[in-house]
Structures are given as structure tokens and as C-alpha cells.
């Protein structure tokens, strides 16, 4: 079974060889929750996937939720890094928004288990989910600041980030492709910045 998005984080990937137990459990918990949902997934599922003992799990994590939260934080960092790489060399702020949204949608489309954790199992993540949305909102704010126009207030940027995820979540729940949302989402972000471009 292929590894999850979390396994690609620079703090996890090397540990799969150097300190395999913690890294394997972080990856395994995302795989278990991504496949079964938070309520149905168990510590037993994670230790089976990781091929470590239950005792080892509790030496490293206090609970299923603690393991998932640690894995989620790393997964969000991978998402952000993919967006950062995608927007390097963007022609202008509009291009930066498009490239960033495209990278976000492609990452979630290519990593359905982490996408489920990120978008469908958010209640298990508590304040970490809101913190992730704020990080994405701040990223939108930095892009808008390059337009030379007033930057929308933080609350509006948070609504943008949350609204984007809500639409992607609905698509994901229906089992539909999320990458074709790019034009709609770019249109929404540009309108928040005061741009008036026709819908495509």
C-alpha cells in the first residue's frame, strides 16, 4: 500500500529509515483515518499498518487523537510547501493565486486519504483545523498585498479559505474530481480583491 502525504514531510521521510517507528505510525494513522474515518479507525489499525506493537504506539503517543494531530500538522506543512514551490516565478499576483490554488487542488486530488483527514475529519482536529485555515488565509493576504490594492481584512480572508475548503469538501464527499474547481475558485478570490473578470 503506498504511503500517505505525511510520509513525504522532511521530518518524516528520513525517519522512515532512521527512526522508523514514530514516522511509520504518523503515516499509518493518516492512512487508517483516511480509509475508515476517525471514529472507525483505531490504534490497532495504525499499529497493524505500521507493523509496530501497541506498546510502542503508547510510548510515542498518548492517544489516537494525539497521533493524528501530529500527523495532520506535518501534512499541512507539506501542502504549504507544495504551494510555495508552485508559485515560485509567478508572473504576477493573479498568477500566484491561480498557481497556488491549482497546487492545493492537485495535492488533495492526489492524496485522497490526507484530503479526507483535512476536509472531512476536521472535528477530530480541534483548533488545529482553524489554525490551518488561518495559515492559508494569511497566504491569500500576502498574494493580495502584491496587487497594490487594499488587502481584505483577516476575517474576510478566513471566510475565503474556509469557503474554498467547504466547496472542495462537498466535491470530495460526492467522490467527484476537485481539480476542475480551479477557475471557479480563482474567480472568487479575484472578486474579493476587487477584480471584475467574467466567469469562465
C-alpha positions as CSV (number, residue, x, y, z in Angstrom):
1,X,0.0,0.0,0.0
2,X,1.5,3.4,-1.0
3,X,2.4,5.8,1.8
4,X,0.4,8.9,2.5
5,X,1.3,12.6,2.0
6,X,2.6,12.8,5.5
7,X,5.4,10.3,4.7
8,X,6.9,12.9,2.3
9,X,7.4,15.6,5.0
10,X,11.1,16.2,5.6
11,X,10.7,15.4,9.3
12,X,9.1,12.1,8.5
13,X,10.7,10.8,5.3
14,X,14.2,10.4,6.7
15,X,12.8,8.8,9.9
16,X,11.2,6.0,7.9
17,X,14.7,4.7,7.7
18,X,16.4,6.3,10.7
19,X,13.7,6.2,13.4
20,X,11.0,4.3,11.7
21,X,8.5,3.7,14.5
22,X,7.2,7.2,15.1
23,X,7.3,8.1,11.4
24,X,5.6,4.9,10.4
25,X,2.8,5.5,13.0
26,X,2.3,9.1,11.8
27,X,1.9,7.8,8.2
28,X,-0.2,4.8,9.3
29,X,-2.7,6.9,11.3
30,X,-3.4,9.1,8.3
31,X,-3.9,6.0,6.2
32,X,-6.2,4.4,8.7
33,X,-8.3,7.5,9.3
34,X,-8.3,8.4,5.6
35,X,-9.6,5.0,4.7
36,X,-12.1,4.4,7.6
37,X,-12.9,7.8,9.1
38,X,-11.8,9.0,12.6
39,X,-14.5,7.2,14.6
40,X,-14.0,3.8,12.9
41,X,-10.2,3.9,12.8
42,X,-8.4,2.5,15.8
43,X,-5.0,2.4,17.3
44,X,-5.0,-1.3,16.3
45,X,-5.4,-0.2,12.7
46,X,-2.5,2.1,12.9
47,X,-0.1,-0.3,14.6
48,X,-1.1,-3.0,12.1
49,X,-0.4,-0.8,9.1
50,X,2.9,0.5,10.7
51,X,3.8,-3.0,11.8
52,X,4.8,-1.9,15.3
53,X,3.5,-3.0,18.7
54,X,0.7,-1.4,20.6
55,X,3.1,-0.7,23.4
56,X,5.4,1.2,21.0
57,X,2.4,3.3,20.0
58,X,1.7,4.4,23.6
59,X,5.4,5.0,24.2
60,X,5.2,7.6,21.5
61,X,1.7,9.0,21.6
62,X,-0.9,9.5,24.3
63,X,-3.8,8.6,22.1
64,X,-5.2,8.1,18.7
65,X,-6.1,11.8,18.5
66,X,-2.6,12.9,19.6
67,X,-1.1,10.8,16.8
68,X,-3.5,12.2,14.2
69,X,-2.9,15.8,15.3
70,X,0.8,15.4,14.9
71,X,0.4,13.8,11.5
72,X,-2.0,16.5,10.4
73,X,0.3,19.3,11.3
74,X,3.0,17.7,9.2
75,X,0.6,17.1,6.3
76,X,-0.4,20.8,6.3
77,X,3.3,21.8,6.1
78,X,3.7,19.5,3.1
79,X,0.7,21.2,1.4
80,X,2.1,24.6,2.1
81,X,5.5,23.6,0.7
82,X,3.9,22.3,-2.5
83,X,2.0,25.6,-2.9
84,X,5.2,27.6,-2.2
85,X,7.1,25.6,-4.9
86,X,4.2,26.0,-7.4
87,X,4.1,29.8,-7.1
88,X,7.8,30.4,-7.5
89,X,8.3,32.5,-10.6
90,X,4.6,33.5,-10.9
91,X,4.2,36.3,-13.4
92,X,2.1,38.5,-11.1
93,X,-0.2,38.2,-8.0
94,X,-3.1,36.8,-10.1
95,X,-0.9,34.1,-11.5
96,X,0.3,33.4,-8.0
97,X,-3.2,32.9,-6.8
98,X,-4.0,30.6,-9.7
99,X,-0.9,28.5,-9.3
100,X,-1.3,28.2,-5.6
101,X,-4.9,27.1,-5.8
102,X,-4.0,24.6,-8.6
103,X,-1.3,23.1,-6.4
104,X,-3.6,22.8,-3.5
105,X,-6.3,21.1,-5.5
106,X,-3.8,18.8,-7.2
107,X,-2.3,17.8,-3.9
108,X,-5.7,16.9,-2.4
109,X,-6.7,15.1,-5.5
110,X,-3.5,13.1,-5.5
111,X,-3.7,12.3,-1.8
112,X,-7.3,11.2,-1.1
113,X,-6.5,9.8,2.4
114,X,-5.0,13.0,3.7
115,X,-7.7,15.0,1.9
116,X,-10.3,13.1,3.9
117,X,-8.5,13.9,7.1
118,X,-8.1,17.5,6.2
119,X,-11.6,18.1,4.9
120,X,-13.9,15.5,6.3
121,X,-12.5,14.6,9.7
122,X,-12.0,18.2,10.8
123,X,-14.0,17.7,14.0
124,X,-11.3,15.4,15.3
125,X,-8.6,18.1,14.8
126,X,-10.0,20.8,17.1
127,X,-8.2,24.1,16.9
128,X,-5.6,22.7,14.5
129,X,-8.1,22.9,11.7
130,X,-8.8,26.6,12.4
131,X,-5.0,27.2,12.7
132,X,-4.5,25.6,9.2
133,X,-7.3,27.8,7.7
134,X,-5.6,30.9,9.2
135,X,-2.3,29.9,7.7
136,X,-4.0,29.6,4.2
137,X,-5.8,32.9,4.8
138,X,-2.5,34.7,5.6
139,X,-1.1,33.2,2.3
140,X,-4.0,34.7,0.4
141,X,-3.4,38.0,2.1
142,X,0.2,38.0,1.0
143,X,-0.8,37.4,-2.5
144,X,-3.4,40.2,-2.4
145,X,-0.8,42.6,-0.9
146,X,1.1,42.4,-4.2
147,X,-1.8,43.7,-6.2
148,X,-1.3,47.3,-4.8
149,X,-4.9,47.3,-3.6
150,X,-6.2,47.3,0.0
151,X,-5.9,43.8,1.5
152,X,-9.2,42.4,2.7
153,X,-9.4,42.1,6.5
154,X,-8.3,38.9,8.2
155,X,-11.9,37.8,8.8
156,X,-12.7,38.0,5.1
157,X,-9.6,36.1,4.2
158,X,-10.5,33.4,6.7
159,X,-14.0,33.2,5.1
160,X,-12.3,32.8,1.7
161,X,-10.1,30.0,3.0
162,X,-13.0,28.2,4.8
163,X,-15.3,28.7,1.8
164,X,-12.8,27.2,-0.6
165,X,-12.4,24.2,1.7
166,X,-16.2,23.8,2.1
167,X,-16.7,23.6,-1.7
168,X,-13.7,21.2,-2.1
169,X,-15.1,19.1,0.8
170,X,-18.5,18.8,-0.9
171,X,-16.9,17.6,-4.1
172,X,-14.7,15.2,-2.2
173,X,-17.7,13.8,-0.2
174,X,-19.5,13.2,-3.5
175,X,-16.4,11.4,-4.9
176,X,-16.1,14.0,-7.7
177,X,-12.9,15.5,-9.1
178,X,-11.8,18.6,-7.3
179,X,-9.2,19.9,-9.8
180,X,-11.9,21.3,-12.1
181,X,-12.8,23.8,-9.4
182,X,-9.7,25.9,-10.3
183,X,-11.4,28.5,-12.4
184,X,-14.3,29.0,-10.0
185,X,-12.0,29.4,-7.0
186,X,-9.7,31.8,-8.9
187,X,-12.8,33.8,-9.8
188,X,-13.9,34.0,-6.2
189,X,-10.5,35.1,-4.9
190,X,-10.1,37.8,-7.6
191,X,-13.5,39.2,-6.8
192,X,-12.6,39.5,-3.2
193,X,-9.6,41.6,-4.4
194,X,-12.0,43.8,-6.4
195,X,-11.2,42.3,-9.8
196,X,-14.1,42.1,-12.3
197,X,-13.4,39.3,-14.6
198,X,-16.0,37.2,-16.4
199,X,-16.8,33.8,-15.1
200,X,-15.4,31.0,-17.3
